[in-house]
Amino acid sequence: MFTNEIKNFQKKLKQLTAKKRFSLLEANQGIHLCNNTLYLLRKIVERHQFDNPDDEITFFKSIKAEPLSYLVYFNEVRSCELLLPKIGLDNQLAFLKKRMQRVNKFFNKNWDVVHYMEQNLSYLDQQYFTRQNQIFPLYAIPEACYLDPIFFTSHDMLWARIKGMNLFIAYLLNVIQQVKSEKRKVSQYGKPRKALVWSASKAALTELIYALYSSSVVNNGKEDIKGIATAFEELFNIKLDNIYKTYSEIKTRKDSKTRFLEELIIRFNKKVYDDDDL
């Protein structure tokens, strides 16, 4: 009777939950999917009677609980992502810790039902999951719109919230791991290095690379031209193209072969003498 609705729900749900973490838009899509599925299930319950108490128990304990638990889950995820501090990894971790404490408080408060359901017991199912024992909850819940006399039992919403919060725990732990991983990266590498830009010509940089290579001052003279050039390319975010060709062109110069290096010497000497005069 409910097979098509549940199959369609599971198919769309699989697409939404493919990622470990999703956006507010995807959380909203999940909420819409759950609400729509619950609406369709309610219409069926409204039109058809259950053949026996066991069918009624199965519906409220297993069938309805699936979209309702994911409604809890998506609502919790949406709230978490919406309120998560945008700046400061420590602020984010503190916020997530408070969320975990709230989840633990919920499970501690409802430990009796949690233990009953986790042990797959059934002796209270007649009381928990049939409508003849309806008890309207005194506390406000996001799913209160489903407290329709023909569509809720005394414990079906609590059971769905337990299932949904279990899903949310896995989500929280994943987000915490992501934030901690990001914090480790920041601790390891510190603040992002300011980008350096080579503002002279590529030929000038080639002179410097060959001067360092010929002086054997990099890795005790064991580093080759290509290795030194690659290091400078990464440092200055520059592509030197064919450095060997550039070196050949330097050798064909009619005037000084080392224009840039000679200019460096002149400028450095001037800097030293000017500083001495201060």
N, C-alpha and C positions, 0 to 999 in steps of 0.2 A: 504493500500500500504506500510506503514511503520510499521505496527503492530508487525511483528516478530522481527525486529531489536530493537524496543523500549522495547519489553517484555524481550528479552535476555539481553539488557542493564540493565534494572531494576533488574533482577534476580541477575546478577553478582554484581551490585552496592550494593544491600542489604547485600551481604556477606562482601564486603569491608568496608562498613560504620557501621558495627554492633557495633564497639567500638567507644567511644567518642574521643579517641586519637589514632593515628596510626603511624607507623614507616615510614621512608623514602622509604623503599621498597614497602610498601602498597600504599603510595602516588604515586610512580612511576607506580604501577599496575593500579591505578585509572586513571592516565593520559593516559596510553596505552589503557585502555578500552574505554575512551571517544574518543580518536583519531580514534580508529578502528570503533566505532559506527558512527562517523561523516563521515568517509570515505565511509561506506556502504550507508548512507543516501544520500551522494552526488552522488553516482553511480546511485541510483534510480531516483533522480531528473534529472540527465543527460539523462536518458533513457525515462522518462515519463514527459509529460506536465501536468500542473495543469488544472483541468476542468474549474475553475473559480477563480476570485480574492479571494473569501472567503477561498477556499482550500489553496491557496498560503499564505494567512495571517495566517491561522491555523498552517501551517507547520512552518513558520519562527517565529511565536509568541509563539507557544507551543511545537511543536514536536522537532525541531532542538534545541530550547532553553534549553531543558533538558540536553542532553549530553554536550552541549557547556557551560552551567552554571557550571556543575560539573568539566569540564576541567579547568575553571577559579578557582574553589574551590581547586582542587587538586594541581594546580600550586602554589596557595597562601600558602597552607599548607606545601608543599614541601619546598618552599623558607623560610618559617617561621622556620620549624624544622631544616633546614640546617644551618641557620644563628643564631639561638638561642644560646646565650652564654652557654658554657658547665659548667662554674664554677661561683658561686655567684648568690644567689637568688635575690638580689637587682638588679644585672646586667640583669637578665632575665626579671624581672618586668619592668625595664626601657625600654628594647627592645620591649616588648609586648605593652607597653604604646605608643611607637612611631608607632607601627603597627596599633593600634586603631586610632591614630590621622590621619594616612594616609587613613584609611578606611572612617573616617568621612569627610575628605577633598574630597574624591571621591564623596560621596553622596551629599555633599553641592554643588559641581560643577555641578552635574547632577540632581538637585532637581526637575526640571520641568518634566523630563521623569519619575523620581521616583514617583512623585505624580500622574502623568497620569496613570501609570501602577498599582499603589496601589489602585486607585479608580476604577479599571476595566473599564476605559473609552475606547471608540472604534472609536471616530470620526476622529482620526488621523491614524488609522490602515492602511488605503490605502497608506498613505505617508510613514509610518514607516516600514511596513512589506510586501511591494511588491517591486519587483526588478525594476520597471519602475522609481523609485525615488532613485536609488543608489547614495550615496555620499561616496566617498572613504575617510576614516578618515585620518587626517593629523598627528596624533600622533601614536607612535609605541605601539602596543599591542601584548601580547603573542599569541593571536589567529589570527595574521595577515595572517597566512598560509591559512586561510579559506576565504580570501577576493577574492574569485573566482566569476566572474560576474554572473555565474548561481547559485551561492550558498550563496549570502549574500544580505541583504537589508540595507537601511540607518541606521536602529536602532536595528536590530536583535542581533548584537554583544554587543551593549551597554546594551540591556535588559538582555542578558545572563550574562554579567558582574555584573549587579545589583543583579541578583538572586544568582550568585556565591559568591559575597561579603557578601550577607546576610547569606549564609551558613558559610562563613569564620568567621563572627562575633560570631556566636554560638561556633565555634571551639576555637576562641581566648579567649572568656569568660571562657570556660572550662579549658583551659591551665592556665589562670591567677588564677582561683580558686585553681587549683592543686598547683601552685607555692606558693600562699599565705598560703595554708594549710600546706605545707612543712615548710614555714617560721615560722608559729605559733608553730609547733612542735619543731623547733630548739630553739625558744625563750622560750618555756615552759620547755624543758628538758636541754637546754644548750648543750655543747659539749658532745659527746658520752663518757660515763664512761669507763676508762681503765679497761680491764678485770683483775680480781684477780684470782690467781690460788693457791689452797691449795697444798703445796708441802710436807707436813708431811703425816703420815698414817691416814687412816680413823678412826682407833682406837684412835689416838691422838685427832682428832676432836670430837669424841664421848665423850672423857673425858671432853673436854671443854664445850660441850653442857650440859652434866649432871651436871657439876659444876655450870654453870649459872642457870640451873633449880633448883638445890638444894639450891642455895643462894637466890632465889626469886627476882632476879634483873632484870628480863625481864617482862614488863607489870605489875609491882608490884606483881610478883609471880603468876599472873593469866594465864600465857601462859604455855601450856603443852609441853612435850618433842617433840612431832611431829611438833608443830608450830615453835619451835626454830630450829629444824633440817631442816625444809623446808626453813627457812630464810637463813641458812648457805649454803644449797644446791644451792639456787639462787645466793647468793653472790659470791660463789667460783665455780659455774658451775660444781658441783660434785654430784654424786649419792651415797647416803650412804647405799643403800640396806636396810637390816634389822638391824636398829640401836639397837633394844632391844636385839638381839642375840649378837651383838658386846659388849654390856654392860655386858651381862652374862659372856662372855669370859673374860672381864676385871676383873670381880669379882673372877674368878678362878685362877688368877695369884698367883704364889707362893711367888714372891718377892713383890715389891711395887705395889699397885693397881693403883697408880696415877703417872706413870712414866713421862708422858708428862707435867702434871701440876707442878710436882716437878722440872722438867728441866726448865720450864718457870720461876719459882721463882728464880732459881739459875742464869739464864741468865739475868733476869731483875735486880736482885741485883748487878750483875757484871757490867751491863751497868750504873747503878746509881753511883756506887763507882768509876768506870773509868771516868765518866763525872765530878765527884767532883775533881778528881786529875788534871784535865786540867787547 
